[in-house]
Amino acid sequence: MRRIWSILVIIILALWIAGCSNPMGSSASSEDISEETTTPAGEEPETEEPETEEPETEEPETEEPETEEPETEEPETEEPETEEPETEEPETEEPETEEPDPTQWEYWIGDTGPAGGIIAAVDTSNSETWTYLEVAPGDIDGLVTWENAKTQATAYTAGEASDWRLPTLVELLLIYENLHVAEPSAAVLLLDAAYWSGEQFGGQDGTNRARAFDFSTGENRNLNAATLQRARAVRRF
């Protein structure tokens, strides 16, 4: 029995050795390889270049950063206060108005006029139709109404002059300024009272009114013509 196992082992070893040393199998395989690799002379083997797919390169989206411009606050520039130089106005000297020379005139304020009255005003500018204003030396007798004053003034005949009458308000003002105020020592005595003018004034109440000049205040007055006031006659020449 042991012998039989020994023989079997020898046979298995012989077969294994025979299989390893068989050259046919290697030659056949090498020929196959050579046939596949050998190409006819002069012909270059076709070498298929592998298709190289270029990878799609996606360009990364570059977002530009938003640059916020810094707010530049303009500095408040305060305008300097410019003081205007004080311009002194040149002193304009008013031209001296030469007072008229009384010696150049036949009569002057305060002189006795040709009709025996007193010269109350002189028109030195020759702008009026008259040159001298002569006022009667005294009042009409007593206190009179406006109508009586007008009648007596036109009937006055001192110095043989026939042009006497009641004065206007302007003439009463000249008598007030030139004789009553400036020449209180004049021969004409004018009381601090209201003197009738020759101007009538119609009152709204329907009464007959006339204008007078108050020598106590230097103001005009509108009075009832029936009231009793003083009166003085004047004339121009």
ZADREN-447401 format. One record per residue (C-alpha): chain; residue number from 1; residue in three letters; x, y, z. Coordinates in pm, whole numbers, plus 50000, padded with zeros to 5 digits. Example, Ala and Ser with C-alpha at 12.3 -4.5 7.8 and 13.67 -1.06 7.14 Angstrom:
BEGIN
+-------+-----+-----+-------+-------+-------+
: chain :   n : res :     x :     y :     z :
+-------+-----+-----+-------+-------+-------+
:     A :   1 : ALA : 51230 : 49550 : 50780 :
:     A :   2 : SER : 51367 : 49894 : 50714 :
+-------+-----+-----+-------+-------+-------+
***
This chain:
BEGIN
+-------+-----+-----+-------+-------+-------+
: chain :   n : res :     x :     y :     z :
+-------+-----+-----+-------+-------+-------+
:     A :   1 : MET : 50000 : 50000 : 50000 :
:     A :   2 : ARG : 50278 : 50226 : 50082 :
:     A :   3 : ARG : 50435 : 50144 : 49759 :
:     A :   4 : ILE : 50129 : 50236 : 49566 :
:     A :   5 : TRP : 50122 : 50583 : 49729 :
:     A :   6 : SER : 50487 : 50628 : 49646 :
:     A :   7 : ILE : 50422 : 50545 : 49283 :
:     A :   8 : LEU : 50131 : 50793 : 49269 :
:     A :   9 : VAL : 50344 : 51064 : 49414 :
:     A :  10 : ILE : 50615 : 51000 : 49161 :
:     A :  11 : ILE : 50366 : 51009 : 48875 :
:     A :  12 : ILE : 50216 : 51343 : 48998 :
:     A :  13 : LEU : 50562 : 51497 : 49029 :
:     A :  14 : ALA : 50654 : 51377 : 48681 :
:     A :  15 : LEU : 50344 : 51530 : 48533 :
:     A :  16 : TRP : 50402 : 51860 : 48709 :
:     A :  17 : ILE : 50760 : 51874 : 48591 :
:     A :  18 : ALA : 50649 : 51794 : 48239 :
:     A :  19 : GLY : 50400 : 52070 : 48243 :
:     A :  20 : CYS : 50648 : 52327 : 48357 :
:     A :  21 : SER : 50909 : 52239 : 48100 :
:     A :  22 : ASN : 50678 : 52235 : 47787 :
:     A :  23 : PRO : 50808 : 52505 : 47547 :
:     A :  24 : MET : 50517 : 52490 : 47305 :
:     A :  25 : GLY : 50291 : 52687 : 47511 :
:     A :  26 : SER : 50537 : 52976 : 47543 :
:     A :  27 : SER : 50630 : 52983 : 47174 :
:     A :  28 : ALA : 50273 : 52991 : 47066 :
:     A :  29 : SER : 50200 : 53276 : 47289 :
:     A :  30 : SER : 50504 : 53466 : 47175 :
:     A :  31 : GLU : 50414 : 53420 : 46807 :
:     A :  32 : ASP : 50071 : 53550 : 46871 :
:     A :  33 : ILE : 50219 : 53850 : 47032 :
:     A :  34 : SER : 50468 : 53902 : 46750 :
:     A :  35 : GLU : 50195 : 53880 : 46489 :
:     A :  36 : GLU : 49998 : 54139 : 46662 :
:     A :  37 : THR : 50290 : 54373 : 46707 :
:     A :  38 : THR : 50472 : 54334 : 46375 :
:     A :  39 : THR : 50366 : 54568 : 46091 :
:     A :  40 : PRO : 50466 : 54555 : 45725 :
:     A :  41 : ALA : 50790 : 54731 : 45637 :
:     A :  42 : GLY : 50763 : 55098 : 45539 :
:     A :  43 : GLU : 50428 : 55142 : 45696 :
:     A :  44 : GLU : 50420 : 55341 : 46005 :
:     A :  45 : PRO : 50195 : 55203 : 46258 :
:     A :  46 : GLU : 49881 : 55399 : 46296 :
:     A :  47 : THR : 49894 : 55557 : 46626 :
:     A :  48 : GLU : 49562 : 55679 : 46733 :
:     A :  49 : GLU : 49611 : 55988 : 46931 :
:     A :  50 : PRO : 49386 : 55986 : 47222 :
:     A :  51 : GLU : 49127 : 56256 : 47210 :
:     A :  52 : THR : 49215 : 56500 : 47476 :
:     A :  53 : GLU : 48912 : 56689 : 47581 :
:     A :  54 : GLU : 49012 : 57024 : 47708 :
:     A :  55 : PRO : 48844 : 57078 : 48031 :
:     A :  56 : GLU : 48599 : 57362 : 48025 :
:     A :  57 : THR : 48742 : 57622 : 48245 :
:     A :  58 : GLU : 48470 : 57835 : 48380 :
:     A :  59 : GLU : 48605 : 58174 : 48447 :
:     A :  60 : PRO : 48506 : 58265 : 48794 :
:     A :  61 : GLU : 48273 : 58561 : 48804 :
:     A :  62 : THR : 48464 : 58832 : 48968 :
:     A :  63 : GLU : 48225 : 59064 : 49133 :
:     A :  64 : GLU : 48370 : 59406 : 49150 :
:     A :  65 : PRO : 48340 : 59527 : 49502 :
:     A :  66 : GLU : 48110 : 59825 : 49533 :
:     A :  67 : THR : 48326 : 60112 : 49634 :
:     A :  68 : GLU : 48120 : 60362 : 49822 :
:     A :  69 : GLU : 48257 : 60706 : 49769 :
:     A :  70 : PRO : 48304 : 60864 : 50104 :
:     A :  71 : GLU : 48078 : 61160 : 50155 :
:     A :  72 : THR : 48298 : 61461 : 50166 :
:     A :  73 : GLU : 48135 : 61730 : 50366 :
:     A :  74 : GLU : 48237 : 62065 : 50233 :
:     A :  75 : PRO : 48358 : 62274 : 50519 :
:     A :  76 : GLU : 48134 : 62569 : 50586 :
:     A :  77 : THR : 48330 : 62871 : 50490 :
:     A :  78 : GLU : 48214 : 63163 : 50687 :
:     A :  79 : GLU : 48248 : 63476 : 50485 :
:     A :  80 : PRO : 48440 : 63727 : 50682 :
:     A :  81 : GLU : 48232 : 64022 : 50780 :
:     A :  82 : THR : 48359 : 64310 : 50581 :
:     A :  83 : GLU : 48299 : 64627 : 50760 :
:     A :  84 : GLU : 48214 : 64895 : 50517 :
:     A :  85 : PRO : 48432 : 65189 : 50577 :
:     A :  86 : GLU : 48243 : 65477 : 50712 :
:     A :  87 : THR : 48227 : 65732 : 50441 :
:     A :  88 : GLU : 48203 : 66066 : 50589 :
:     A :  89 : GLU : 47976 : 66276 : 50384 :
:     A :  90 : PRO : 48143 : 66596 : 50298 :
:     A :  91 : GLU : 47994 : 66882 : 50479 :
:     A :  92 : THR : 47805 : 67082 : 50229 :
:     A :  93 : GLU : 47807 : 67433 : 50339 :
:     A :  94 : GLU : 47482 : 67595 : 50255 :
:     A :  95 : PRO : 47546 : 67905 : 50055 :
:     A :  96 : GLU : 47511 : 68206 : 50267 :
:     A :  97 : THR : 47205 : 68395 : 50164 :
:     A :  98 : GLU : 47294 : 68755 : 50170 :
:     A :  99 : GLU : 47035 : 68955 : 50352 :
:     A : 100 : PRO : 46900 : 69238 : 50143 :
:     A : 101 : ASP : 47046 : 69574 : 50210 :
:     A : 102 : PRO : 46764 : 69798 : 50341 :
:     A : 103 : THR : 46942 : 70100 : 50200 :
:     A : 104 : GLN : 46873 : 69977 : 49849 :
:     A : 105 : TRP : 46498 : 70012 : 49905 :
:     A : 106 : GLU : 46287 : 70319 : 49941 :
:     A : 107 : TYR : 46100 : 70162 : 50236 :
:     A : 108 : TRP : 46193 : 69887 : 50480 :
:     A : 109 : ILE : 46007 : 69684 : 50742 :
:     A : 110 : GLY : 45901 : 69908 : 51030 :
:     A : 111 : ASP : 45922 : 70226 : 50825 :
:     A : 112 : THR : 45625 : 70456 : 50786 :
:     A : 113 : GLY : 45462 : 70406 : 50448 :
:     A : 114 : PRO : 45337 : 70677 : 50208 :
:     A : 115 : ALA : 44978 : 70636 : 50337 :
:     A : 116 : GLY : 45078 : 70677 : 50700 :
:     A : 117 : GLY : 45078 : 70306 : 50775 :
:     A : 118 : ILE : 45370 : 70075 : 50870 :
:     A : 119 : ILE : 45567 : 69869 : 50614 :
:     A : 120 : ALA : 45510 : 69504 : 50714 :
:     A : 121 : ALA : 45683 : 69325 : 50421 :
:     A : 122 : VAL : 45914 : 69396 : 50126 :
:     A : 123 : ASP : 45930 : 69172 : 49817 :
:     A : 124 : THR : 46308 : 69170 : 49761 :
:     A : 125 : SER : 46289 : 68890 : 49503 :
:     A : 126 : ASN : 46055 : 69082 : 49274 :
:     A : 127 : SER : 45844 : 68766 : 49246 :
:     A : 128 : GLU : 45518 : 68939 : 49336 :
:     A : 129 : THR : 45310 : 69199 : 49160 :
:     A : 130 : TRP : 45371 : 69430 : 49454 :
:     A : 131 : THR : 45683 : 69552 : 49636 :
:     A : 132 : TYR : 45560 : 69676 : 49973 :
:     A : 133 : LEU : 45288 : 69568 : 50216 :
:     A : 134 : GLU : 45160 : 69852 : 50431 :
:     A : 135 : VAL : 44942 : 69793 : 50737 :
:     A : 136 : ALA : 44720 : 70059 : 50896 :
:     A : 137 : PRO : 44867 : 70209 : 51216 :
:     A : 138 : GLY : 44566 : 70102 : 51428 :
:     A : 139 : ASP : 44277 : 69858 : 51452 :
:     A : 140 : ILE : 43929 : 69925 : 51323 :
:     A : 141 : ASP : 43733 : 70067 : 51616 :
:     A : 142 : GLY : 43617 : 69801 : 51859 :
:     A : 143 : LEU : 43525 : 69438 : 51804 :
:     A : 144 : VAL : 43334 : 69377 : 51483 :
:     A : 145 : THR : 43175 : 69095 : 51288 :
:     A : 146 : TRP : 43338 : 68976 : 50967 :
:     A : 147 : GLU : 43092 : 69168 : 50746 :
:     A : 148 : ASN : 43143 : 69492 : 50943 :
:     A : 149 : ALA : 43522 : 69446 : 50937 :
:     A : 150 : LYS : 43520 : 69408 : 50559 :
:     A : 151 : THR : 43305 : 69718 : 50516 :
:     A : 152 : GLN : 43511 : 69940 : 50744 :
:     A : 153 : ALA : 43843 : 69822 : 50595 :
:     A : 154 : THR : 43744 : 69916 : 50240 :
:     A : 155 : ALA : 43616 : 70254 : 50369 :
:     A : 156 : TYR : 43945 : 70335 : 50540 :
:     A : 157 : THR : 44108 : 70642 : 50379 :
:     A : 158 : ALA : 44426 : 70713 : 50572 :
:     A : 159 : GLY : 44690 : 70897 : 50368 :
:     A : 160 : GLU : 44438 : 70966 : 50094 :
:     A : 161 : ALA : 44488 : 70604 : 49972 :
:     A : 162 : SER : 44173 : 70428 : 49852 :
:     A : 163 : ASP : 44303 : 70073 : 49817 :
:     A : 164 : TRP : 44274 : 69961 : 50182 :
:     A : 165 : ARG : 44108 : 69625 : 50256 :
:     A : 166 : LEU : 44112 : 69325 : 50494 :
:     A : 167 : PRO : 44440 : 69127 : 50466 :
:     A : 168 : THR : 44469 : 68770 : 50342 :
:     A : 169 : LEU : 44588 : 68491 : 50575 :
:     A : 170 : VAL : 44935 : 68507 : 50412 :
:     A : 171 : GLU : 44954 : 68881 : 50472 :
:     A : 172 : LEU : 44845 : 68837 : 50835 :
:     A : 173 : LEU : 45126 : 68581 : 50874 :
:     A : 174 : LEU : 45380 : 68832 : 50736 :
:     A : 175 : ILE : 45253 : 69098 : 50975 :
:     A : 176 : TYR : 45277 : 68846 : 51263 :
:     A : 177 : GLU : 45635 : 68739 : 51179 :
:     A : 178 : ASN : 45780 : 69076 : 51075 :
:     A : 179 : LEU : 45609 : 69312 : 51316 :
:     A : 180 : HIS : 45444 : 69127 : 51603 :
:     A : 181 : VAL : 45738 : 68887 : 51666 :
:     A : 182 : ALA : 46049 : 69039 : 51508 :
:     A : 183 : GLU : 45968 : 69408 : 51563 :
:     A : 184 : PRO : 45761 : 69433 : 51880 :
:     A : 185 : SER : 45875 : 69793 : 51924 :
:     A : 186 : ALA : 45723 : 69894 : 51591 :
:     A : 187 : ALA : 45468 : 70174 : 51591 :
:     A : 188 : VAL : 45191 : 69926 : 51506 :
:     A : 189 : LEU : 45025 : 69784 : 51817 :
:     A : 190 : LEU : 44895 : 69432 : 51745 :
:     A : 191 : LEU : 44716 : 69262 : 52032 :
:     A : 192 : ASP : 44735 : 68891 : 52117 :
:     A : 193 : ALA : 44394 : 68832 : 51965 :
:     A : 194 : ALA : 44225 : 68693 : 51653 :
:     A : 195 : TYR : 44218 : 68928 : 51353 :
:     A : 196 : TRP : 43974 : 68885 : 51064 :
:     A : 197 : SER : 44107 : 68802 : 50718 :
:     A : 198 : GLY : 43920 : 68881 : 50397 :
:     A : 199 : GLU : 43868 : 68508 : 50325 :
:     A : 200 : GLN : 43528 : 68351 : 50374 :
:     A : 201 : PHE : 43479 : 67986 : 50474 :
:     A : 202 : GLY : 43156 : 67794 : 50422 :
:     A : 203 : GLY : 43079 : 67583 : 50727 :
:     A : 204 : GLN : 42920 : 67241 : 50702 :
:     A : 205 : ASP : 42654 : 67343 : 50951 :
:     A : 206 : GLY : 42524 : 67603 : 50706 :
:     A : 207 : THR : 42651 : 67896 : 50907 :
:     A : 208 : ASN : 42843 : 68178 : 50749 :
:     A : 209 : ARG : 43204 : 68140 : 50855 :
:     A : 210 : ALA : 43526 : 68328 : 50786 :
:     A : 211 : ARG : 43897 : 68277 : 50843 :
:     A : 212 : ALA : 44096 : 68461 : 51108 :
:     A : 213 : PHE : 44457 : 68462 : 51231 :
:     A : 214 : ASP : 44527 : 68429 : 51602 :
:     A : 215 : PHE : 44820 : 68653 : 51702 :
:     A : 216 : SER : 44844 : 68481 : 52040 :
:     A : 217 : THR : 44928 : 68139 : 51886 :
:     A : 218 : GLY : 45031 : 68217 : 51525 :
:     A : 219 : GLU : 44761 : 67982 : 51388 :
:     A : 220 : ASN : 44470 : 68012 : 51148 :
:     A : 221 : ARG : 44114 : 67983 : 51278 :
:     A : 222 : ASN : 43779 : 67922 : 51114 :
:     A : 223 : LEU : 43519 : 68127 : 51303 :
:     A : 224 : ASN : 43155 : 68202 : 51281 :
:     A : 225 : ALA : 43134 : 68523 : 51080 :
:     A : 226 : ALA : 42884 : 68664 : 51329 :
:     A : 227 : THR : 43132 : 68655 : 51617 :
:     A : 228 : LEU : 43311 : 68972 : 51725 :
:     A : 229 : GLN : 43685 : 68988 : 51649 :
:     A : 230 : ARG : 43948 : 69252 : 51579 :
:     A : 231 : ALA : 44038 : 69381 : 51232 :
:     A : 232 : ARG : 44322 : 69576 : 51065 :
:     A : 233 : ALA : 44332 : 69722 : 50712 :
:     A : 234 : VAL : 44626 : 69672 : 50470 :
:     A : 235 : ARG : 44731 : 69785 : 50121 :
:     A : 236 : ARG : 44998 : 69694 : 49863 :
:     A : 237 : PHE : 45197 : 69919 : 49637 :
+-------+-----+-----+-------+-------+-------+
***
